[in-house]
């Protein structure tokens, strides 16, 4: 009987052990299959990308190779930067036709249109930490070299047409120097002098062989360019949808202005917003078109502008002479004791020269009671208005009444004490101080 019991126990132990090992075996087997399945899927996707890139490469004079660096850059755009790609596809019709026309003019491969995405994400107002600006990220000195003017009112590095022309001239010059499009890209990023020195130092003249010896940014530049070529051609295959810009304007025309004009005046004239005017003219930096400036407007608006050109300039002249007021109000200021032109100008947000012009002043001498005509912008806030916006000041550690009075023009320590019924200058952090509003 004892033998039978021992035999049964032995069989049970064996059965549980076998069952446990079987479970572990099948669990490990399933995990292995999952890993292999993910690996196969990744390899299949990689092969697919490589095959698609090969199609692009066969149609291009640029060497669009597939390697680990390019693969990493493509994956970055398809995963982390998917929204960026969506926006770029939406913006492309606004810029690419113009890019292609200029690239063709200088016999540059049309694929270079994608470089503006790498450089600026198709933002004509893009500015780098080093001071490069525009769609093609020109530094000041290089821009000057290619006739991109910078003044107080405009920066032609931000002009889509002129900067594209300059970029194409620069690409052509770099190709004369290096004779290879990948080296042109590297030189555009790192500078031709830097690239030439690195090539001379290493004795290497192929970009991919030279790449390990280049700066980090230039090492990633050509892979990023190849990656953008891929994602802009095969975004649909990766489920990326097009995101159209808010103000989508493809058809535009340009005209040269015969006189200076502010954005606000032009907006009133042609019935489009200042934002759209600014969007179409990114090279203008101060909200004012100088005389003889080329301006860009929607084609349908431009037709009206040309047809009514004489009336347009008559309107502009009337605005200049203050016969018509746009977003401003006529105000008569009476000179008080202690007033001078600089103080009046600062308090009312107008230039001193304008006060002289509006009032035909021969000198800056003012007499008490003299009336001055001022034209104030509707969005300008006077000192009194600024005070009423925040009539309560919360005392901070270390504040004194003198400190608080100096933060607000026209307020004295005695006024603060009187207004808050204070008997001493001692303040506590967190205490509320009422500010005089008149």
C-alpha positions as CSV (number, residue, x, y, z in Angstrom):
1,X,0.0,0.0,0.0
2,X,2.8,2.4,0.9
3,X,4.5,1.7,-2.5
4,X,1.3,2.6,-4.3
5,X,1.0,5.9,-2.4
6,X,4.7,6.8,-3.1
7,X,4.2,6.0,-6.8
8,X,1.1,8.2,-7.0
9,X,2.9,11.1,-5.3
10,X,5.9,10.7,-7.7
11,X,3.5,10.8,-10.7
12,X,1.8,13.9,-9.5
13,X,5.1,15.7,-8.9
14,X,6.3,14.7,-12.4
15,X,3.0,15.9,-13.9
16,X,3.1,19.4,-12.2
17,X,6.8,19.8,-13.1
18,X,6.1,18.8,-16.7
19,X,3.1,21.1,-16.9
20,X,5.1,24.0,-15.5
21,X,8.0,23.5,-17.9
22,X,5.6,23.1,-20.8
23,X,4.0,26.5,-19.9
24,X,7.4,28.1,-19.8
25,X,8.4,26.5,-23.1
26,X,5.3,27.7,-24.9
27,X,5.5,31.2,-23.2
28,X,9.1,31.6,-24.4
29,X,8.1,30.3,-27.8
30,X,5.4,32.9,-28.1
31,X,7.7,35.7,-27.1
32,X,10.3,34.5,-29.6
33,X,7.7,34.5,-32.3
34,X,6.6,38.0,-31.4
35,X,10.2,39.3,-31.4
36,X,10.8,37.7,-34.8
37,X,7.5,39.0,-36.2
38,X,8.4,42.6,-35.1
39,X,11.9,42.2,-36.5
40,X,10.5,40.8,-39.8
41,X,8.0,43.7,-40.0
42,X,10.8,46.3,-39.4
43,X,13.0,44.7,-42.0
44,X,10.1,44.6,-44.5
45,X,9.4,48.3,-43.9
46,X,13.1,49.1,-44.2
47,X,13.3,47.2,-47.5
48,X,10.2,49.1,-48.7
49,X,11.7,52.5,-47.9
50,X,15.0,51.5,-49.5
51,X,13.1,50.4,-52.7
52,X,11.1,53.6,-52.9
53,X,14.3,55.7,-52.3
54,X,16.0,53.8,-55.1
55,X,13.2,54.9,-57.5
56,X,13.8,58.6,-56.5
57,X,17.6,58.1,-56.9
58,X,17.2,56.8,-60.4
59,X,15.4,60.0,-61.4
60,X,17.8,62.4,-59.7
61,X,21.4,63.7,-60.5
62,X,21.9,63.8,-56.7
63,X,23.1,60.6,-54.9
64,X,20.1,59.8,-52.8
65,X,21.6,56.8,-51.0
66,X,20.0,54.6,-48.3
67,X,22.1,53.9,-45.1
68,X,21.7,53.9,-41.4
69,X,22.0,57.7,-41.1
70,X,19.4,58.3,-43.7
71,X,17.1,55.6,-42.2
72,X,17.3,57.3,-38.8
73,X,16.5,60.7,-40.3
74,X,13.5,59.2,-42.3
75,X,12.2,57.6,-39.1
76,X,12.5,60.9,-37.3
77,X,10.3,62.6,-39.8
78,X,7.8,59.8,-39.9
79,X,7.4,59.5,-36.2
80,X,8.5,62.6,-34.1
81,X,8.0,65.1,-36.9
82,X,4.9,63.7,-38.6
83,X,2.9,66.9,-38.0
84,X,5.7,69.0,-39.6
85,X,5.6,66.9,-42.7
86,X,1.8,67.3,-42.8
87,X,2.3,71.1,-42.7
88,X,5.0,71.1,-45.2
89,X,2.9,69.2,-47.8
90,X,0.2,71.8,-47.2
91,X,2.6,74.7,-47.7
92,X,4.4,73.3,-50.7
93,X,2.0,74.6,-53.5
94,X,2.7,78.1,-52.1
95,X,6.5,78.0,-52.6
96,X,7.5,75.0,-54.8
97,X,6.4,76.3,-58.2
98,X,8.5,79.4,-57.6
99,X,11.4,77.4,-56.3
100,X,11.3,75.0,-59.3
101,X,11.2,77.9,-61.8
102,X,14.3,79.5,-60.3
103,X,16.2,76.2,-59.9
104,X,15.5,75.3,-63.5
105,X,16.8,78.8,-64.6
106,X,20.2,78.0,-63.0
107,X,20.2,74.3,-64.0
108,X,20.1,73.2,-60.4
109,X,18.4,69.8,-59.6
110,X,14.8,70.4,-58.7
111,X,15.2,68.3,-55.6
112,X,16.9,71.3,-54.0
113,X,13.4,72.7,-53.4
114,X,13.2,70.3,-50.4
115,X,16.3,72.0,-48.8
116,X,14.1,75.0,-47.8
117,X,12.2,72.5,-45.5
118,X,15.5,71.4,-43.9
119,X,16.6,75.1,-43.5
120,X,13.5,76.9,-42.4
121,X,10.4,74.6,-42.5
122,X,9.2,76.9,-45.3
123,X,9.0,79.9,-42.9
124,X,10.3,83.1,-44.6
125,X,10.6,84.8,-41.2
126,X,12.7,81.9,-39.7
127,X,15.7,83.1,-37.7
128,X,18.5,80.9,-36.4
129,X,20.4,81.4,-33.2
130,X,23.4,82.5,-35.3
131,X,21.4,85.2,-37.0
132,X,20.7,83.5,-40.3
133,X,17.3,84.5,-41.8
134,X,14.7,83.5,-44.3
135,X,13.6,80.4,-46.3
136,X,17.2,79.7,-47.2
137,X,18.8,80.9,-43.9
138,X,21.3,83.5,-45.3
139,X,23.7,85.1,-42.9
140,X,24.0,88.9,-43.2
141,X,27.4,88.8,-45.0
142,X,26.5,86.1,-47.4
143,X,23.2,87.8,-48.2
144,X,25.1,91.0,-49.0
145,X,27.3,89.1,-51.3
146,X,24.3,88.0,-53.3
147,X,22.6,91.4,-53.3
148,X,20.1,90.8,-50.5
149,X,19.7,94.3,-48.9
150,X,18.9,94.9,-45.2
151,X,17.6,98.3,-44.1
152,X,15.6,99.7,-41.3
153,X,12.3,98.8,-43.1
154,X,13.1,95.6,-45.0
155,X,15.3,92.5,-44.9
156,X,15.5,90.9,-48.4
157,X,16.8,87.7,-46.8
158,X,13.1,87.2,-45.9
159,X,11.9,87.9,-49.4
160,X,10.9,84.5,-50.9
161,X,11.6,85.6,-54.5
162,X,14.9,87.4,-54.0
163,X,16.3,85.0,-51.5
164,X,15.5,82.0,-53.8
165,X,17.3,83.7,-56.6
166,X,20.3,84.3,-54.4
167,X,20.2,80.7,-53.1
168,X,20.2,79.4,-56.7
169,X,23.2,81.6,-57.6
170,X,25.0,80.3,-54.5
171,X,24.2,76.6,-55.3
172,X,25.6,77.2,-58.9
173,X,28.8,78.8,-57.5
174,X,29.3,75.9,-55.0
175,X,28.9,73.3,-57.8
176,X,31.6,75.1,-59.8
177,X,33.8,74.7,-56.7
178,X,33.0,71.1,-55.7
179,X,31.4,69.4,-58.7
180,X,29.3,67.1,-56.6
181,X,25.8,67.9,-55.3
182,X,26.2,66.2,-51.9
183,X,29.4,68.3,-51.3
184,X,27.4,71.4,-52.4
185,X,24.9,70.6,-49.7
186,X,27.6,70.1,-47.1
187,X,29.3,73.4,-48.2
188,X,26.0,75.3,-48.0
189,X,25.6,74.2,-44.4
190,X,29.2,74.3,-43.1
191,X,30.7,76.9,-45.5
192,X,32.9,76.3,-48.5
193,X,36.1,77.3,-46.7
194,X,35.5,74.8,-43.9
195,X,34.6,72.0,-46.3
196,X,37.7,72.6,-48.5
197,X,40.0,72.6,-45.4
198,X,38.5,69.3,-44.2
199,X,38.9,67.7,-47.6
200,X,42.5,68.9,-47.8
201,X,43.2,67.6,-44.3
202,X,41.7,64.2,-44.8
203,X,42.4,63.6,-48.5
204,X,38.7,62.5,-48.9
205,X,36.5,63.9,-51.6
206,X,33.3,61.8,-51.3
207,X,30.7,63.1,-48.9
208,X,29.9,59.8,-47.2
209,X,33.6,59.0,-46.7
210,X,34.2,62.6,-45.5
211,X,31.2,62.6,-43.2
212,X,32.8,61.2,-40.0
213,X,35.3,64.1,-40.0
214,X,32.6,66.8,-40.3
215,X,30.9,68.8,-37.6
216,X,27.8,67.2,-36.1
217,X,25.4,69.6,-37.8
218,X,26.9,69.0,-41.3
219,X,27.0,65.2,-40.6
220,X,23.3,65.3,-40.2
221,X,22.5,67.7,-43.0
222,X,22.7,65.5,-46.1
223,X,20.8,62.6,-44.4
224,X,18.1,65.1,-43.5
225,X,17.9,66.3,-47.1
226,X,17.6,62.8,-48.4
227,X,15.0,62.0,-45.8
228,X,12.9,65.1,-46.7
229,X,13.0,64.0,-50.4
230,X,11.6,60.6,-49.3
231,X,8.8,61.8,-46.9
232,X,7.6,64.6,-49.3
233,X,7.2,62.0,-52.1
234,X,5.8,59.1,-50.0
235,X,3.8,60.8,-47.2
236,X,0.6,59.2,-48.3
237,X,2.0,55.7,-48.0
238,X,2.7,56.4,-44.3
239,X,-0.8,57.8,-43.6
240,X,0.2,61.4,-43.3
241,X,-2.6,63.8,-44.1
242,X,-2.2,67.3,-45.7
243,X,-2.6,70.3,-43.3
244,X,-3.5,73.3,-45.3
245,X,-2.4,76.8,-43.9
246,X,-5.1,79.1,-42.5
247,X,-4.7,81.7,-45.2
248,X,-4.1,79.6,-48.3
249,X,-3.2,81.9,-51.2
250,X,-1.5,80.4,-54.2
251,X,-2.2,83.0,-57.0
252,X,-0.3,86.3,-56.3
253,X,1.0,89.2,-58.2
254,X,3.5,92.0,-57.5
255,X,3.6,95.7,-58.2
256,X,6.0,98.5,-57.4
257,X,4.6,101.2,-55.1
258,X,5.0,104.8,-56.1
259,X,4.9,106.1,-52.5
260,X,5.3,105.0,-48.9
261,X,2.3,103.3,-47.4
262,X,1.5,101.7,-44.0
263,X,0.0,98.2,-43.7
264,X,-3.1,99.7,-41.9
265,X,-3.8,102.1,-44.8
266,X,-3.3,99.4,-47.5
267,X,-5.6,97.0,-45.5
268,X,-8.3,99.7,-45.4
269,X,-7.9,100.3,-49.1
270,X,-8.0,96.8,-50.5
271,X,-10.2,95.2,-47.8
272,X,-7.8,92.4,-46.7
273,X,-6.3,92.0,-43.2
274,X,-2.9,93.3,-42.2
275,X,-2.0,89.7,-41.3
276,X,-2.4,88.6,-44.9
277,X,-0.5,91.6,-46.2
278,X,2.3,90.7,-43.7
279,X,2.2,87.0,-44.7
280,X,2.6,87.8,-48.4
281,X,5.4,90.4,-47.7
282,X,7.7,88.9,-45.1
283,X,10.7,91.0,-46.0
284,X,8.9,94.2,-44.6
285,X,10.0,94.5,-41.0
286,X,8.3,97.6,-39.7
287,X,4.7,97.5,-41.0
288,X,5.5,100.2,-43.6
289,X,6.1,99.8,-47.3
290,X,8.9,102.3,-48.4
291,X,8.6,104.1,-51.7
292,X,9.5,101.9,-54.8
293,X,9.0,98.7,-52.8
294,X,7.7,95.6,-54.7
295,X,4.7,94.4,-52.9
296,X,2.9,91.1,-53.3
297,X,-0.9,90.8,-53.1
298,X,-3.5,88.1,-54.1
299,X,-4.1,88.2,-57.8
300,X,-7.8,89.2,-57.6
301,X,-6.9,92.1,-55.3
302,X,-4.1,93.2,-57.5
303,X,-6.5,93.6,-60.5
304,X,-8.6,96.0,-58.5
305,X,-5.5,97.9,-57.3
306,X,-4.2,98.4,-60.9
307,X,-7.6,99.4,-62.3
308,X,-8.1,101.9,-59.5
309,X,-4.5,103.0,-59.2
310,X,-5.1,106.7,-59.4
311,X,-7.8,106.6,-56.8
312,X,-5.5,104.5,-54.6
313,X,-2.7,107.1,-54.6
314,X,-5.2,109.9,-54.0
315,X,-6.5,108.1,-51.0
316,X,-3.0,107.5,-49.6
317,X,-2.2,111.3,-50.1
318,X,-5.4,112.2,-48.2
319,X,-4.3,109.9,-45.3
320,X,-0.8,111.4,-45.2
321,X,-2.4,114.9,-45.0
322,X,-4.7,113.8,-42.3
323,X,-7.8,114.5,-44.4
324,X,-8.8,110.9,-43.8
325,X,-8.0,109.2,-40.5
326,X,-7.5,105.4,-40.2
327,X,-7.2,103.8,-36.8
328,X,-6.4,107.1,-35.2
329,X,-8.1,110.1,-33.6
330,X,-7.5,113.9,-33.8
331,X,-6.7,115.2,-30.3
332,X,-6.0,118.8,-29.2
333,X,-3.3,118.9,-26.4
334,X,-3.0,122.0,-24.2
335,X,0.5,122.7,-23.1
336,X,1.0,122.7,-19.3
337,X,3.7,123.9,-16.9
338,X,6.8,121.7,-17.3
339,X,5.8,120.4,-20.7
340,X,8.3,120.0,-23.6
341,X,8.0,118.2,-27.0
342,X,9.9,115.1,-25.9
343,X,7.6,114.6,-22.9
344,X,4.4,115.2,-24.9
345,X,5.6,112.8,-27.6
346,X,6.4,110.1,-25.1
347,X,3.1,110.4,-23.2
348,X,1.0,110.2,-26.4
349,X,3.0,107.7,-28.4
350,X,3.9,109.9,-31.3
351,X,7.2,111.0,-32.9
352,X,8.5,114.5,-32.1
353,X,9.0,115.2,-35.8
354,X,5.3,114.5,-36.4
355,X,4.2,117.0,-33.8
356,X,6.5,119.6,-35.4
357,X,5.0,118.8,-38.9
358,X,1.3,118.7,-37.8
359,X,1.7,122.0,-36.0
360,X,4.1,123.7,-38.4
361,X,6.5,124.5,-35.5
362,X,9.6,126.5,-36.4
363,X,11.3,125.7,-33.1
364,X,10.7,123.6,-30.0
365,X,9.8,126.4,-27.7
366,X,6.3,126.0,-26.1
367,X,4.2,128.4,-24.2
368,X,1.8,127.4,-21.4
369,X,-1.8,127.2,-22.9
370,X,-0.6,126.6,-26.5
371,X,-2.8,124.1,-28.3
372,X,-1.1,121.3,-30.2
373,X,-2.9,119.0,-32.7
374,X,-2.0,115.4,-32.2
375,X,-3.1,112.3,-34.1
376,X,-3.2,109.4,-31.7
377,X,-3.3,105.7,-32.7
378,X,-6.5,104.1,-31.5
379,X,-4.6,101.2,-29.9
380,X,-2.3,103.6,-28.0
381,X,-2.8,103.7,-24.2
382,X,-2.1,106.8,-22.3
383,X,-0.2,106.9,-19.0
384,X,-3.5,107.3,-17.2
385,X,-5.1,104.4,-19.0
386,X,-2.1,102.2,-18.1
387,X,-2.5,103.1,-14.5
388,X,-6.2,102.1,-14.4
389,X,-5.4,98.7,-16.0
390,X,-3.6,97.7,-12.8
391,X,-4.8,100.0,-10.0
392,X,-3.6,97.6,-7.2
393,X,0.1,96.8,-6.5
394,X,1.0,93.8,-4.4
395,X,4.0,94.5,-2.3
396,X,7.0,92.1,-2.8
397,X,9.9,91.4,-0.5
398,X,12.2,94.4,-0.3
399,X,9.8,96.9,-1.9
400,X,9.7,100.5,-0.6
401,X,7.2,103.3,-1.5
402,X,10.0,105.0,-3.4
403,X,10.4,101.8,-5.5
404,X,6.7,101.5,-6.3
405,X,6.4,105.2,-7.2
406,X,9.3,104.9,-9.7
407,X,7.5,101.9,-11.4
408,X,4.6,104.2,-12.5
409,X,5.1,107.5,-14.2
410,X,3.4,110.5,-12.6
411,X,3.0,108.9,-9.1
412,X,4.9,110.3,-6.1
413,X,5.6,108.7,-2.6
414,X,3.4,111.4,-1.0
415,X,0.5,110.5,-3.3
416,X,0.8,106.8,-2.4
417,X,0.8,107.6,1.3
418,X,-2.2,109.8,1.0
419,X,-4.1,107.5,-1.2
420,X,-3.6,104.5,1.1
421,X,-3.8,106.4,4.4
422,X,-0.3,105.3,5.4
423,X,1.5,106.9,8.4
424,X,4.9,105.3,7.7
425,X,7.0,104.0,4.9
426,X,7.1,100.4,6.3
427,X,5.5,97.8,4.0
428,X,4.8,94.1,4.4
429,X,5.1,91.5,1.6
430,X,1.7,90.7,0.2
431,X,0.2,94.1,1.3
432,X,-2.0,95.8,-1.4
433,X,-1.2,99.3,-2.4
434,X,-3.9,101.3,-4.3
435,X,-2.4,103.3,-7.2
436,X,-3.8,106.8,-8.0
437,X,-5.7,106.7,-11.3
438,X,-5.8,110.5,-12.0
